Amino acid sequence: MSMSSQKPYLIRAIYQWLLDNDCTPYLLVNTDYEGVVVPEQYIRDSRIVLNLAPDAIDGLNMDNDWV
């Protein structure tokens, strides 16, 4: 039997834990990764930090294949 990756479960758990403790969750994105589309004016050293707080985003999808 092959088990699925634990990473998406851990990411969702940490995200919820941060919200439960009134902290702002952020995501650091490597903008050199193929397929990343973000506002270029905010990229610094091939990275961008995204605020994932519920009041800063709409329609966040964190399933097992996609963040």
SVG drawing of the C-alpha trace seen along z (x, -y; Angstrom):
<svg xmlns="http://www.w3.org/2000/svg" viewBox="-13 -47 31 49">
<polyline fill="none" stroke="black" stroke-width="0.4" points="0.0,0.0 1.3,-3.4 0.6,-6.3 0.0,-9.8 2.4,-12.6 2.0,-14.1 3.1,-17.6 -0.3,-19.0 -1.8,-17.8 1.0,-19.5 0.7,-22.7 -3.1,-22.9 -2.6,-22.0 0.0,-24.8 -2.1,-27.2 -5.1,-26.5 -2.9,-26.6 -1.6,-30.1 -5.2,-31.4 -6.4,-29.8 -3.6,-31.7 -4.4,-35.1 -1.2,-35.0 -0.9,-36.0 0.1,-33.1 2.6,-33.9 3.9,-31.9 7.4,-32.4 7.4,-31.6 10.4,-30.9 9.6,-32.9 12.2,-31.1 10.0,-28.0 8.4,-27.3 4.8,-28.4 4.8,-30.9 2.8,-34.0 3.0,-36.8 3.2,-40.7 6.8,-41.3 7.2,-44.6 7.1,-42.7 9.7,-40.1 12.9,-40.5 15.9,-38.1 13.7,-35.7 11.2,-35.5 7.9,-36.9 6.1,-36.7 2.3,-36.2 -0.1,-37.1 -2.5,-34.2 -4.8,-35.7 -8.5,-35.1 -9.1,-38.8 -6.3,-39.2 -7.3,-36.5 -10.3,-35.0 -10.8,-31.4 -7.6,-29.9 -7.4,-26.3 -5.1,-24.0 -5.9,-20.5 -3.5,-17.5 -2.2,-18.5 -2.2,-22.3 -1.6,-25.2"/>
</svg>
